[in-house]
Amino acid sequence: MATVAMTAANFKDIIDNNPIVIIDFWAEWCAPCRSFAPTFEAAAEKYPQIVFAKVNTEEERELAAGFNIRSIPTLMVFRDQIILYAEAGALPASAFDSLIEQVLALDMDKVREEIAAQG
């Protein structure tokens, strides 16, 4: 599956209607963003059950600001509308694969229990 362009207009729909969404906040002028792009694209092909979305921070300033994106690339992982991961920096392919495998293996009932216990 190819990556999708995420915008303020389609953000809620993408998050609400897909069990796992991985977002890459990036910009055209960002060299680390450009070097990470092939890794992100390869993961999108390898894991077709996951939505891989890209947010161009130059075009979607409000969306980036809403998530307090201060440095790019920033990766954010949602599963069942819960943010599980949000870190700046490009990951090597092996680390990105490892992150994805961990997200797939999570017991979301336990995650929800932990969130409820904190609240």
NUBA-895522 format. One record per residue (C-alpha): residue number from 0; residue in one letter; chain; z, y, x. Coordinates in Angstrom, 3 decimals, decimal comma, padded with zeros to 6 digits. Last residue first. Layout:
BEGIN
(node NUM; A; A; (Z; Y; X)),
...
***
This chain:
BEGIN
(node 118; G; A; (034,762; 008,822; -006,895)),
(node 117; Q; A; (035,350; 006,701; -003,807)),
(node 116; A; A; (035,953; 003,483; -005,788)),
(node 115; A; A; (032,806; 004,148; -007,852)),
(node 114; I; A; (030,720; 004,523; -004,687)),
(node 113; E; A; (032,132; 001,272; -003,282)),
(node 112; E; A; (031,423; -000,560; -006,542)),
(node 111; R; A; (027,848; 000,824; -006,582)),
(node 110; V; A; (027,300; -000,447; -003,033)),
(node 109; K; A; (028,760; -003,848; -003,967)),
(node 108; D; A; (026,374; -004,114; -006,923)),
(node 107; M; A; (023,573; -003,012; -004,567)),
(node 106; D; A; (023,947; -006,104; -002,390)),
(node 105; L; A; (021,907; -004,964; 000,597)),
(node 104; A; A; (019,286; -007,311; 002,071)),
(node 103; L; A; (016,259; -005,083; 001,372)),
(node 102; V; A; (017,991; -002,070; 002,930)),
(node 101; Q; A; (018,893; -004,106; 006,021)),
(node 100; E; A; (015,288; -005,338; 006,335)),
(node 99; I; A; (014,024; -001,749; 006,097)),
(node 98; L; A; (016,413; -000,569; 008,818)),
(node 97; S; A; (015,380; -003,443; 011,091)),
(node 96; D; A; (011,699; -002,656; 010,553)),
(node 95; F; A; (012,383; 000,991; 011,468)),
(node 94; A; A; (014,285; -000,098; 014,580)),
(node 93; S; A; (011,401; -002,352; 015,676)),
(node 92; A; A; (008,799; 000,363; 014,971)),
(node 91; P; A; (010,621; 002,978; 017,060)),
(node 90; L; A; (012,408; 005,527; 014,899)),
(node 89; A; A; (011,447; 009,190; 014,688)),
(node 88; G; A; (014,378; 011,540; 014,352)),
(node 87; A; A; (016,533; 013,010; 011,611)),
(node 86; E; A; (018,708; 010,707; 009,565)),
(node 85; A; A; (019,253; 010,008; 005,872)),
(node 84; Y; A; (020,121; 006,503; 004,747)),
(node 83; L; A; (021,442; 004,880; 001,579)),
(node 82; I; A; (020,611; 007,596; -000,944)),
(node 81; I; A; (021,117; 006,035; -004,380)),
(node 80; Q; A; (018,338; 006,128; -007,017)),
(node 79; D; A; (018,235; 002,294; -007,152)),
(node 78; R; A; (017,492; 002,277; -003,429)),
(node 77; F; A; (016,710; 005,550; -001,706)),
(node 76; V; A; (015,975; 005,869; 002,012)),
(node 75; M; A; (015,589; 009,182; 003,826)),
(node 74; L; A; (013,827; 009,697; 007,119)),
(node 73; T; A; (013,761; 013,076; 008,820)),
(node 72; P; A; (010,912; 014,051; 011,137)),
(node 71; I; A; (011,882; 016,745; 011,349)),
(node 70; S; A; (014,942; 018,935; 011,647)),
(node 69; R; A; (016,919; 021,019; 009,212)),
(node 68; I; A; (016,312; 019,141; 005,980)),
(node 67; N; A; (019,086; 020,288; 003,624)),
(node 66; F; A; (017,942; 017,899; 000,875)),
(node 65; G; A; (017,238; 020,742; -001,554)),
(node 64; A; A; (015,735; 022,721; 001,317)),
(node 63; A; A; (013,096; 020,040; 001,846)),
(node 62; L; A; (012,279; 020,028; -001,874)),
(node 61; E; A; (012,123; 023,822; -001,978)),
(node 60; R; A; (009,926; 024,000; 001,133)),
(node 59; E; A; (007,346; 021,545; -000,206)),
(node 58; E; A; (004,170; 022,797; 001,498)),
(node 57; E; A; (005,598; 023,305; 004,989)),
(node 56; T; A; (008,002; 020,369; 004,570)),
(node 55; N; A; (005,138; 017,959; 003,903)),
(node 54; V; A; (007,006; 015,207; 002,094)),
(node 53; K; A; (005,688; 011,692; 002,697)),
(node 52; A; A; (006,468; 008,740; 000,463)),
(node 51; F; A; (006,627; 005,039; 001,266)),
(node 50; V; A; (007,188; 003,074; -001,953)),
(node 49; I; A; (008,509; -000,414; -001,238)),
(node 48; Q; A; (007,094; -003,696; -002,629)),
(node 47; P; A; (004,074; -003,343; -000,321)),
(node 46; Y; A; (006,261; -003,877; 002,781)),
(node 45; K; A; (003,907; -004,562; 005,718)),
(node 44; E; A; (001,272; -001,981; 004,703)),
(node 43; A; A; (003,856; 000,771; 004,194)),
(node 42; A; A; (005,490; -000,297; 007,461)),
(node 41; A; A; (002,182; 000,248; 009,278)),
(node 40; E; A; (001,832; 003,729; 007,737)),
(node 39; F; A; (005,361; 004,713; 008,858)),
(node 38; T; A; (004,698; 003,438; 012,395)),
(node 37; P; A; (001,334; 005,268; 012,441)),
(node 36; A; A; (003,075; 008,525; 011,309)),
(node 35; F; A; (005,816; 008,457; 013,985)),
(node 34; S; A; (003,614; 010,131; 016,642)),
(node 33; R; A; (002,545; 012,848; 014,186)),
(node 32; C; A; (006,141; 013,551; 013,191)),
(node 31; P; A; (007,215; 013,641; 016,860)),
(node 30; A; A; (004,451; 016,250; 017,476)),
(node 29; C; A; (005,485; 018,507; 014,563)),
(node 28; W; A; (002,710; 021,007; 013,683)),
(node 27; E; A; (001,555; 018,980; 010,653)),
(node 26; A; A; (005,035; 018,824; 009,137)),
(node 25; W; A; (007,321; 015,920; 008,202)),
(node 24; F; A; (009,934; 014,599; 005,769)),
(node 23; D; A; (009,341; 010,830; 005,631)),
(node 22; I; A; (010,709; 009,283; 002,445)),
(node 21; I; A; (011,488; 005,625; 001,858)),
(node 20; V; A; (011,665; 004,616; -001,800)),
(node 19; I; A; (013,173; 001,376; -003,076)),
(node 18; P; A; (013,605; 000,380; -006,739)),
(node 17; N; A; (010,738; 002,531; -008,002)),
(node 16; N; A; (010,618; 004,380; -011,324)),
(node 15; D; A; (013,442; 006,909; -010,979)),
(node 14; I; A; (012,671; 007,942; -007,378)),
(node 13; I; A; (008,910; 008,339; -007,947)),
(node 12; D; A; (009,316; 010,131; -011,289)),
(node 11; K; A; (012,007; 012,448; -009,926)),
(node 10; F; A; (009,897; 013,449; -006,907)),
(node 9; N; A; (006,586; 013,980; -008,749)),
(node 8; A; A; (006,658; 017,779; -009,284)),
(node 7; A; A; (008,801; 018,616; -006,236)),
(node 6; T; A; (006,161; 016,838; -004,204)),
(node 5; M; A; (005,793; 013,416; -002,621)),
(node 4; A; A; (002,455; 012,419; -001,126)),
(node 3; V; A; (002,108; 008,662; -001,335)),
(node 2; T; A; (001,766; 006,176; 001,510)),
(node 1; A; A; (-000,819; 003,459; 001,273)),
(node 0; M; A; (000,000; 000,000; 000,000)),
***
